[in-house]
């Protein structure tokens, strides 16, 4: 059987990680008429784990509607959301360079959580998993943070950094799932795929 899934994510890292699993996938991206960013607004006092799980379900709802609207062949849809949390504070994608500076200054010399929720679903069935990892940053000087932000790598990244990029030079310790920190936990994703009959 020539099975495939739709990936409802613009992240090249998630595509790369799915390739690593050997899963055939096609992109199912939002159209110009969809406000994808609006789905990622946190509710007042929302706990980080509840936030990533809720946003991932909203992304899946939107993607399944998109699939139906476009009249595409039916296949399971994979969605994911990653957030960085320091205590109960959620660090999403920075709005601009100044916001990235603020986030990285807050994360310097501290251990934070990286929460990635992943959901796989069709109209009739859906499964979700949550992966939690921990990352410790060494002390970063204002100049180091400035130089890193100037590389533009932090833009579009939860917590204003990419673990697989230049930020690795600041990370003294991590535990959990490296692929989860990148944005798609492969262990949990493989389990979800198996529950839909994929051989991974």
N, C-alpha and C positions, 0 to 999 in steps of 0.2 A: 504494500500500500504506500502510495506516494504522499505521506502526511507532511503537513507544514503548519506553522503558526503565524499569526500576525504579531508584529512587535510594534506597540503603540508608544514609541519613544524616539526622540531625535538624537539620543546619546550615541555617538560612535563607539563608546566603550561597551555599552550594552550589546550592540551588534557583534562586536569583537568577542565578547564573552559567550554569546550564543553560538557563534562559529566554533568556539573552543569545545562546546558540547556536541557539535556536529548536527545541530538542529536546523532544518531548512526553515527559513523565515522570510516574510515580506513585510515591508514597512507599512504602517497604517497611521499616517500622520494627520494632525488637525489641519483643517482647511483654513483659509484666510478669514472665514466667517466665525470661527471658533475662538473663544478667549481661553486658551489653555492655562495661562498664568493665573486666572481667577480661581481655578480649582485649588491652587496651592496656598490660599490665604488661611492662616491659622485662626481658630476660634479663640475667644477670650479665655485665658487660663487653661488652654488645652494641653494635656500631657503629651510629650513628644511621641511616645509609642502609639497613642490613640490617634495623633495627628497623621503620622505616616500611613497607618492602616486605613484611615478614613479617606485620605487623598488618593491612595492607590485604588480604592473602590470607586471613587468618583471618576478617576481616569479610565477605569474599566467600563463603567456605565457609558461614558462619553464615546469611547472607542467602539463599543458594541452598537451604539446608535449610528455612528459614522459608517460602520460596516454595512448595516441594513440600508442606510440612506444611499450609499454608493452602489448598492446591488452587487457587491462582490461575492465570490464563492465563500461559503461558510467554512470557518476554521477557528480553533481556539485563539483567543487574543491574550497576549502577555503585556502586563503593565507593571511598573515599578516606581517607587519613590524613595529617595534617600534624604535623610536629614541628619544634621549634626546637633547634638544636644549637650549643653553644659548645665548640669543640674536640670531644672525644668525649662531653661531658656532654649528655644529653638533657633538654630542658625541655618537659615535657608540660603538661597542664592543671593549674593550681594547685589544691591541696586546699582552701585557704581564703585569706583576705586576707593572713595572715602569710606564707604560701607565695608568694603573688603579689608581695609586697614583696621577698622574698628573691630571686626570679627577676629582677625588674626592676632591683634593685640590682646583680646580677651582670652584666646586659646593658648597663648604663649605660657610655657611652664606649667601647663595643666593637663589633666587627663579628661577627655570628653568621650561621649558615646556616639557611635555612628549607627543609625537605625535605618535599615532598608526593608521595606515591605514589598512583596512581590505577589501578584495575583494573576491567575490564569483562568479564563472563563469563556463560556458560550452563553447563549440566551438561557439555556436550561441548567447549566452546571457551572459553579465557580469554586475555586479553592484559593486560599491565601496563606502566606507564611510570613513570619517576621524574623529578621536576623539582626542581632545586636553585637556590635564589636566595640572595642575600646582602643583609643589612640592617645598616646602621650606626646606632647610637643616639648622639646627642650626650650630653653630661653631664647627668644628671638629679639634682636635689637630693632629699634625703629628703622634703622637703615636697611637691615635685612628684609624686614616686612615691606618697606617701600620698594626695594629692588624686585622683590617677588611680585608685588602687585603690578609693577611697571611691565612685567613680562606678559600681562593679560591672562595668564593661566587661571587666576582665581575667578574670573568672570564666568557666570553660568554654572558654578560649582557650589554644591551645598557646603556651608562652612568656609567658603572662599579658598578651597585648596583641592588639589588633585593628588591622591596618594601615589599614583603611578608617574607623577611628574616631578618638577623641581622641589615640591614640598617634602619629598622623601628625605631631603637633607636636614629637615628640622625634626623629624620623628624619631624619638628615642626608644619608644616601645609601642607595640600593638598586640592585641589579642583578639581572637575571633576569626572572622572571615575576610581575607584580603579582597576577594572578588565582591563581597558584600560592601566593603568600604569603597570599592570602585563604582558600585551602583547596581550590581546584580549578583546576589549570592548564589553560586553555582550548585552547592549542595541542596539548598532548599528549592531552587528552580528545577533541578533534576527530579526531585521528589514530586513536585507538582506535575511535571511533564509525564512521569510514569503513571500518575493517577488518571491521566487522559490517554493512556495507551501508547505513549512514545517509548521507544527503547533507547534509553540513555544511561 
